[in-house]
């Protein structure tokens, strides 16, 4: 092996990560620009909205000055970007505190919710997909396919309400409102129903994706090779087929992450949970523009980071990725 | 013959197509001795691959039916799936046509070679990996120790086929099936791989069943040849006899269609017509519609193999006649 190859081999993963990180920068910049101008096109004057109809013209003009709204738009845009570079997302008009600190306070709740949903979705969806594929066109496959269709078509807020009704009201197993204080155990206990509500669609999606992916992989040449080696069918499935079949499933989870995080807004509202979702709903109600803007930036950043993580997961599963 | 390792008797493999069973392989019988290369030659779709896949029991169970008798070392095999799984990769091994897709892309090459050893010999992972490196050296892979840790996409086509050979040889099988092992390779690599197969066959005293559509490959490496047409053997015998005096008009056609440097490309002979499809087989001799020697009787009587000289058989009413 040549020295060049050796070098490329050793630094393959870090180089790949670096390249992906760099390529995320233009994406993030584009998203920030869209968010900035979208907020500016919202109807109404923020200063007027904050102070109310009874405010004097002088007070409104003063606030506009304070918020920097009198500056030309390009200056506001530059200020917005330089602020971001310094980690300054502005100050909440309602809480009077930094947007960033408020955001970081509730972020763990949303992350816990989405991660728990993905975990449940994967732990149930992948085995269901395998069972379905192995019993292709038999009874259990039909049942799984009908259930996953149901999972798809169930609106997440409705699922949430039904879960509360069943497991909090009729059967008092879980709290109606997720607790924000208390022990770790309490937090997990409160997380169960919201996470289940968030995982239903995901289970359906992962089941479908892993079923079709496994069926496809089982027809591949290397599966025939594995059988020709005399490996038992279980080894063929778990060692040779499954890892290849999971590559498209990771894609699906990555692609639908934006949907999952969108659903978290509904779930946090239904379960009265703190999080980015309930914060953005509250901020929209209160016309807390800096907060809304900061939250949108946060959402965009999360989705970009998750896409990055998805790509990195590929390079762990599939040695061909990150080569060229 | 005492050194016969594989006997195939009246092998018939049918597929369920459009509500009916259609034989893709019809009454195929042959013997394979230790340290012998038998080539099965024929056009695409003549049933040569299906023959080998039937012996290995690698066809999907649904929609296929295998009849006839197969003896390995005089012992009937093939009825018990579990016993077959133990034979595959141990006493009978197989090399496939497409080295690009026949190796699992997400597993290290060394591990894939080591797998049959762990499965059939009960070797520990470490011991099997050591043996895999030795096998990779045996098939001529340079710096085998470091290359064993690489993935298939880091190998060229020829090198991958060497890996496939190493994998097939791992447990020193008595019979090696090679299904078009050089078709997907560059011409310069083809000769190397064929030479390697021949050497290893001789060193290990294996019976090698080589499937090919190339008369050139047959001439280069085979001891005996069986010419298949539309699912049946139409002529079989020692290579020199058949090349010197082909009896069946189909064999004759195949030999005449080998490109030769002393003739122009447009003068290359091609057999008129095409192989009949599996659900539209003619009655009588299946080659009759394409045969220049056809007589009326060919359209009603299916010819059987008749011995012409010792060891040389052909199935042609016109040239070989009918058994008395």
Boltz contact constraints between the chains, C-beta under 6 A:
constraints:
  - contact:
      token1: [A, 221]
      token2: [B, 98]
      max_distance: 6.0
  - contact:
      token1: [A, 221]
      token2: [B, 101]
      max_distance: 6.0
  - contact:
      token1: [A, 221]
      token2: [B, 102]
      max_distance: 6.0
  - contact:
      token1: [A, 222]
      token2: [B, 102]
      max_distance: 6.0
  - contact:
      token1: [A, 222]
      token2: [B, 103]
      max_distance: 6.0
  - contact:
      token1: [A, 222]
      token2: [B, 104]
      max_distance: 6.0
  - contact:
      token1: [A, 225]
      token2: [B, 102]
      max_distance: 6.0
  - contact:
      token1: [A, 227]
      token2: [B, 58]
      max_distance: 6.0
  - contact:
      token1: [A, 228]
      token2: [B, 88]
      max_distance: 6.0
  - contact:
      token1: [A, 228]
      token2: [B, 94]
      max_distance: 6.0
  - contact:
      token1: [A, 229]
      token2: [B, 89]
      max_distance: 6.0
  - contact:
      token1: [A, 229]
      token2: [B, 115]
      max_distance: 6.0
  - contact:
      token1: [A, 229]
      token2: [B, 116]
      max_distance: 6.0
  - contact:
      token1: [A, 230]
      token2: [B, 85]
      max_distance: 6.0
  - contact:
      token1: [A, 230]
      token2: [B, 88]
      max_distance: 6.0
  - contact:
      token1: [A, 230]
      token2: [B, 89]
      max_distance: 6.0
  - contact:
      token1: [A, 230]
      token2: [B, 90]
      max_distance: 6.0
  - contact:
      token1: [A, 230]
      token2: [B, 119]
      max_distance: 6.0
  - contact:
      token1: [A, 231]
      token2: [B, 119]
      max_distance: 6.0
  - contact:
      token1: [A, 240]
      token2: [B, 104]
      max_distance: 6.0
  - contact:
      token1: [A, 243]
      token2: [B, 106]
      max_distance: 6.0
  - contact:
      token1: [A, 244]
      token2: [B, 106]
      max_distance: 6.0
  - contact:
      token1: [A, 318]
      token2: [B, 106]
      max_distance: 6.0
  - contact:
      token1: [A, 319]
      token2: [B, 151]
      max_distance: 6.0
  - contact:
      token1: [A, 320]
      token2: [B, 105]
      max_distance: 6.0
  - contact:
      token1: [A, 320]
      token2: [B, 153]
      max_distance: 6.0
